[in-house]
Amino acid sequence: MHLKGFYSVSRNTEICREMRQSNFGFEYKDGEENIDMCKALEDWAEESRSEGIEEGKIDTTVGLLSLGKLSLEEISRVTKFSIERIKEIAASRNLPYPAV
């Protein structure tokens, strides 16, 4: 669904970049503090990307644990998670994990 006036996060950050280059910023005054809305949007977009990557790595970890074919070290190499983090993920989903 596309809402009139709604753009994707990447398009919104692109618009902000263009606004900055033309010296036309968008600031919001919150009490005594000025908030750069473009910077806030860019920070939010980066945080969202990071959270999505983390969720994808967790899903991959769960899938690999469910297969039961790889060692913790192999799963760690694939996901870049520590063995302790993999154990935490397994425990939170009641999944068995191979011995180290």
Secondary structure, 3 states (H helix, E strand, C coil): CCCCCCCCHHHHHHHHHHHHHCCCCCEEEECCEEEEHHHHHHHHHHHHHHHHHHHHHHHHHHHHHHHCCCCHHHHHHHHCCCHHHHHHHHHHCCCCCCCC
